Each structure stands twice: as C-alpha cells, then as structure tokens.
Amino acid sequence: MHYTVGVIMDPIAAIKPHKDTSFAMMLEAQRRGATVLYFELKDLYLDNGKPMGRGKRVTVIDRAEDFYAIEDEQTLCLGDVDVLLMRKDPPFDGEFLYATQILSLAQDAGALVVNNPQALRDYNEKLFTSYFPEHIPHTLVTNNPTLVREFHATHKDIICKPLDGMGGASIFRVKPDGNNLGVIIETLTQLGQRYMMVQEYLPEIKDGDKRVLIVDGEVIPYCLARLPTKGETRGNLAAGGTGRPQPISASDRALANAISPTLKANNIMFVGLDVIGNKITEINITSPTCVREIEGHYNINIMAMLFDAIEKRLASN
C-alpha cells in the first residue's frame, strides 16, 4: 500500500533524533514506502474554506547528524494527504486551536488525522484526567486563591501546575509550611485570570513518573519511568529527570485499560499516560513521547503497531 504521511511538528532541525517520537514516526512511515511530508504550523492555511498546506517532501536517516533531507516543497490540499500526524508540542494556545480546526476540515475532506483534532480540542492533557476521578490523586482546578489555600490546608503537601504547560515547566511543590504559596498562586493564575491545577503530592514519585503508552486501545507492555534528580520533584526528562525503561505493572495496565474505551470511542490512536504510583496525573494526546527510549531498550516496535492501525483504517475507507 502506498500512501502519503504529513507530519505537523516543531522545526525538524531542532529535534534530537535519538529521543524524538515524531522522528520515529517518520522513520516507520518511510520504512513502509510512504511518501513523508513535513509541515510546521505556519505551513497550514485555508483558501476559501479549503484546507491547504505547504509541505516539504523529506527523507529521514536514523543518525545523530544530517538526519534529514528536504527534497522539494509543494502546495496541496490537506484532504489529499492520506495521513496527517499532528505532532506540534504544547502549549495549546490560540494558534494550536486554529490549526486543529484546519485539520478538522482536512479530515472532512478525506485525510486520516492522528490524533483526532476534535479530541485535541476537547481533552486538555491535564483536565482529561477528571473524566476518571477514581484513578487520579485528589485534584482541584480553580483560579480562586481561597480554594487553593483550603486544599493545601487539607492535604499539606501539594503540587501546583498550569493547565497548558509541558515538560515539567512551572510545576511547583508546596510543603506543609506553605512557603511561597501566595506568589505561586499569583503566577499560575495570573492574578486570578487563569485556571491552575492543584494535586496532592504523591511520594511514589521517588520511583518515577511513568509514561505508559497506548496505541489504538492496546497497552504497550513497557513504560519509561522518569526519575527526578536529587532535590527535584519533577521527573520530566526536560526538567533533568533520568529515564528508566521497565515493564509495566499490573496496576499500570489496569489504569490504561480503564481509559482505553474512552480513547477508542473518540478515535484517539496514540496516547501517553503519566502515572505516579497507582494514580494517573496526565493523559497526553497532543504529542506523546518516550517511544525511542522504550524501543531502544526492548525488542518492540511501537511505531509499527501504530502504523498497522493506521493502515487498517486506510484499507477500510
């Protein structure tokens, strides 16, 4: 089967191939003989309601340097691209929102968009957890300082974070002494103008913030535990955490299986759960990562599983 795959992502020149999941997707698509097109958000546009894009045909090579080559640029209707992989990293700002609307029009015009752009709009990575309250730590979402202080008084040790961040940015731990809670609230809510998320601190973070992957409803049997550096609360790799590939636990699998039906119902094909202990802290559907770290340690091809699912959908259309 020959088909075209368009990848909408951050600038390819700035990625780290050995750990970039979007790059792994491109490699797998290329292995299958697909034509791979590279887009940035700025390349998408509407022409009298028609979803269009300026795509660059790209060849990728699995090495640290000189890992891609742009062959040509073409202007095309996005509905004519068989598969569009939305891989733009957060934050989920206005430009990201507008891009998902363009991608919905592309979907209506015949493209398979992964992940479903409607789901990208509906399910914020942090708020999505609230659909599964029995599987999350005690959580508050508010812009009211009084409610945050009451939550801290109840739970003593808490985590405060923005709703639109990624990579551990602007995540704060507030211990029982409450030091700096006021300024943290002011910063995250922009003086009461924006929502923030507050969760009870989970001491199991010492064993890692685990990234559990789900592909088309199937739970990947290995995960990446991201361990905080000394003196840090955050396990995120972007915040200096260390990745440790490991088999998933029975608890991890149960959590993933609990949300899989919702993912399938919303055509969300590729998902990364963040799990601490036996609680889900985030459900990443925007641009899940950690594939290359897991594939580099275990004999598994996660991207092959994703493209098997993609090709099954293409064949049924």
Secondary structure, DSSP 8 states (H G I E B T S, - for coil): ---EEEEE-S-GGG--GGG-HHHHHHHHHHHTT-EEEEE-GGGEEEETTEEEEEEEEEEE-SSSSS-EEEEEEEEEEGGGSSEEEE---S---HHHHHHHHHHHHHHHTT-EEES-HHHHHH--TTGGGGG-GGGS-SEEEES-HHHHHHHHHHHSSEEEEESS--TTTT-EEE-TT-TTHHHHHHHHHTTTTS-EEEEE--GGGGG-EEEEEEETTEEEEEEEEEE--TT-S---GGGT-EEEEEE--HHHHHHHHHHHHHHHHTT--EEEEEEETTEEEEEE-SS---HHHHHTTSS--HHHHHHHHHHHHHHH-
